[in-house]
Amino acid sequence: MKHQDSDPGGLRLPIKLDSTSNGEFVPVPLDAAGRYANRLAREMTAAAARKSGQTRRKFLISSSGAAATLLAFNAAQAAAGRSGGYFDLPADAAYDTQLASSVLDGDEFIFDVQGHYVDPTGAWLKQVPEGARPFAAMPAADDCPVEPERAYLECLGPDAFIKDVFMDSDTDLMVLSFVPSRSDAEPVTIESADAVRRIVDEMEGSQRLLLHGRVNPNQDGDVAQMDELAERWGVSAWKTYTQWGPDGRGFWMDDEDTGIPFVEKARDLDVKVICIHKGLPFGPRSYEHSQCQDIGRIARLYPDVTFIVYHSGYVVDHPERAFAPGAGTDGIDTLIQSLIDNGIGPGSNVYAELGSTWRFLMRDPDSAAHAMGKLLKYVGEDNVLWGTDSLWYGSPQDQIQAFRSFQISKELQERHGYPAITPAIRAKVFGLNAVKPYRISAEELKLHTRSDAMAKRKGAYQERPDPHFATYGPKTRREFFNLLRLGDV
């Protein structure tokens, strides 16, 4: 590992509030409260670092650095009148590392069911326009050669992925997922994803990476290739995008000519976990199929199949409020309404996943409280799954620390019947809920992941950690549309 120099001046905060997108929605600038939260956090962490006698950088990579940042966020949001949710930390945690660690350094089994890796040397680069420098803003590219053209991409491979996910975060297990694309323009193929999985597995450890199989049943050949994905590559679940299609048109999961044959094939192959991308529409044309009206219908038709709703049906920049029966017309509310309409109660065969959703909700604690409260109440505390959509957002550690400390206010609990987020619920969401659909023994896996080669490598790295506290996804409209054009080639 590199020596500690990713951010020697301590300019980056350990909890990242910014406009970064996962590439599936136009970046949304921070509002005034978010900008003030970052300013206040820089002031508070600088003051706490001076008081502790540490450099800013050394302080920021400590538990107290994360605690001070979250406490500043609390103050800024409260000043904006937002009190529905908050990060539950003692004020002294900013100055007492042991106190901060008691909240932010948990030992939960963390199973991230939505991770992403982009093959930096794949065949997709042949279709990138001359002169384009995709992913050049990634932190790992800073110390890489600039000549010949795109030589820096060699530094963005498996080692960078492993560092961000397994060295700089508490993640134990991750599912590598896929983005929608034509078969000839995949940013990551099943072959390259499997190569990363094997690199990790060969480090004497237990299986820490699982794979999805990308299937868009409205694209010729995708359902037919499910046999190979299951038999040759051993995929653990299927990933589909109902709002995507090669002709720009999406589909519903209960369409007789697309969704139903897809589900039937999954049943035949006994890989009966289908992850459905919802809530992040790819522009106005795909908005309808990004909603969740079909989830309850397909779950009722196939009670033996598990349906994981990615992003929980969340709609970016749509403030969350309490669910009103009969009025669920957007985002998470469409998921809840669909479940109610089809008699699907909490703890059913439908799961809600938090990738990008939780990361965006961290900017607005009121929306976060309503979203988490609704999911836990209507989908069930056993059916909410942890996902981060990283590496688009850099290392997922800040998302983990924020969720470890997040709490719904008592006022909202009493008014809307939301549960308090207890340690037991956090443990379920972080990983225990996912072991059932993915058929994993959490107890057995945790024994391996605490003593395998990856754990030993992390232990050595933590003696001198070097988290970069940066994000990879597009942060502006220009960056977003540049990335979008890469996906269209």
WOWO-V53744 format. One line per field, one symbol per residue. phi: phi as a letter, one per 20 degrees, with the letter a starting at -180 (. if undefined). psi: psi as a letter, one per 40 degrees, with the letter a starting at -180 (. if undefined). burial: + if it has 24 or more other ideal C-beta (glycine too) atoms within 12 Angstrom, else -. Layout:
# WOWO-V53744
phi->???
psi->???
burial->???
This chain:
# WOWO-V53744
phi->.fffbfbgemedffdedbegdendbfgdffefffffgffffffffffffffemdfgffffeefffffffffffgfffffenecfbaeecfgfffccffffffdedecffddeebdcbdffcffgffdfgfnfcfmfefgfffeefecfgmfgffedegffffffedeecefebbdedcdfaffebefbefffffffgfgfffemeffdcddedfcdfedgnfffefgfgfeedmfeadcccfedafdndebdfdffdcffgfffffffelddccedfcncfengfdfgfeedgefffffffcfededdefmlmfdgmdgecffdgndfdblgfffffffffdmdegmeedddddgmfffffgfcfffffffffffffeeofecddebcmeegdmfffffffffgdfbeffffgffdmfefeegffgffffaffffffelceffffffffecfffffffgffffbfbfeldddffdcfffffffffffef
psi->iiigedgdefehidhhhaehieeeihhhiiaddddddddddddddddddddefiidddddeidddddddddddddddddeehediihgiidedeehdddddddegifihhhhegiihhheeiedddehiheigheeehdeedeiieiiheddddefaddddddddddeiehdiihhaiihiidefhdhiddddddddddddefeiihehiiihhhheehhedddedddddddefieiihiheeiideehaiidehdecddddddddddefgfhhhhhiegifiddeddeeifdedddddddgeeihhhhieeeihifhhhiihhheegeibddddddddddefhiifaehihiehddddddddgdddddddddddddddieeehihiefiedfaheddddddddeiihiddddddefiiigidddddddddddedddefhhdddddddeeeadddddddddedgigiefiidiieiddddddddddee.
burial->+----++--+-+++++++++++++++++-+--++-+++-+++-+++-++------++++++++++++++++++++++--+-+-++++++---+++-+--+--++++-+++++++++++++++-++--+----+++++++++--+-----+-++-++++++++++++++++++++++++++++--++++++-++++++-+++-+-+++++++++++++++--++-++--++--+-+++++++++++----++++++--+++-+++++--+-++++++++++++---++-++++++++++++++--+++++++++++++++++++----+-+++++++++++-+-+---++++++++++++++++++++++++++++++++++++++++++++++++++++++++++++++--++--+-++++---+++++++++++-++-+-+--++-++--+-++-++--+---+++++++++++---++-+++-++--
